[in-house]
């Protein structure tokens, strides 16, 4: 990232330039819908309550989120304000959907019932109706309803971009290159890899076999016919989880959502098209540093 600026949004919509943080940490985990930002700023006194924080790299927004915590600390060095934020997916996670059936469900209907009341004005995706009924159960979050609808309709995972637009059509992957690596660790985890999955057939017997011929240790699973789990996907997920690379490099590789990276590891080999499982991007007195956990990619020159 280049010239980064941090803006706070007050309850009345007014904006406040927050200045340069003493330290800031951006966090992404593919298993968590919302990204996180934790930053500490020097302050002259007690700030007004902030509802959101927007971070710009030059003129491009790279983070927008709600403020979960605003903590002000006084010590011998002065006054410090700590902000703990989550990206706007948090609004979908924190709010329950009204329990009711939606006949011929559509993105338009979900936008009216669930999304616009939470402040989402721009919702991107096909608004045509789907057959059947979408049952919204009591206690289901807006995220559960929307994510389930998108998975069933398009096979996608919804996300909110840093400008605040809610996308339902899925994230288009981007490829990046990693420069100088400060340190790296290649981890093989055979305990995660399955060798066989037996699926129950319509006869009731577990007699349909799916195998991973590359597995070095026998690890079997049995899936009932009602599980809804794809045995091929289960095998592939276990293979992906059995190998990862953790590395740290100088600079800020953010945002990391949906990206794959190619990296040269001196003495270890070259890894290509590796999906990002998690990312931590930090700035402090030493400058920007990024820590990535990369999964097995399509190309892998490190010997298996």
Secondary structure as GFF3:
##gff-version 3
##sequence-region A 1 304
A	DSSP	beta_strand	4	10	.	.	.	ID=ss1
A	DSSP	beta_strand	15	17	.	.	.	ID=ss2
A	DSSP	beta_strand	21	29	.	.	.	ID=ss3
A	DSSP	beta_strand	36	43	.	.	.	ID=ss4
A	DSSP	beta_strand	50	57	.	.	.	ID=ss5
A	DSSP	beta_strand	60	75	.	.	.	ID=ss6
A	DSSP	beta_strand	78	87	.	.	.	ID=ss7
A	DSSP	alpha_helix	89	94	.	.	.	ID=ss8
A	DSSP	beta_strand	101	103	.	.	.	ID=ss9
A	DSSP	alpha_helix	107	110	.	.	.	ID=ss10
A	DSSP	pi_helix	111	115	.	.	.	ID=ss11
A	DSSP	three_ten_helix	116	118	.	.	.	ID=ss12
A	DSSP	beta_strand	123	124	.	.	.	ID=ss13
A	DSSP	beta_strand	133	135	.	.	.	ID=ss14
A	DSSP	alpha_helix	142	154	.	.	.	ID=ss15
A	DSSP	beta_strand	159	160	.	.	.	ID=ss16
A	DSSP	beta_strand	166	167	.	.	.	ID=ss17
A	DSSP	beta_strand	174	177	.	.	.	ID=ss18
A	DSSP	beta_strand	181	188	.	.	.	ID=ss19
A	DSSP	three_ten_helix	190	192	.	.	.	ID=ss20
A	DSSP	beta_strand	196	200	.	.	.	ID=ss21
A	DSSP	beta_strand	206	211	.	.	.	ID=ss22
A	DSSP	beta_strand	220	223	.	.	.	ID=ss23
A	DSSP	alpha_helix	231	241	.	.	.	ID=ss24
A	DSSP	beta_strand	243	250	.	.	.	ID=ss25
A	DSSP	beta_strand	259	265	.	.	.	ID=ss26
A	DSSP	beta_strand	269	284	.	.	.	ID=ss27
A	DSSP	beta_strand	287	295	.	.	.	ID=ss28
A	DSSP	beta_strand	299	300	.	.	.	ID=ss29
###
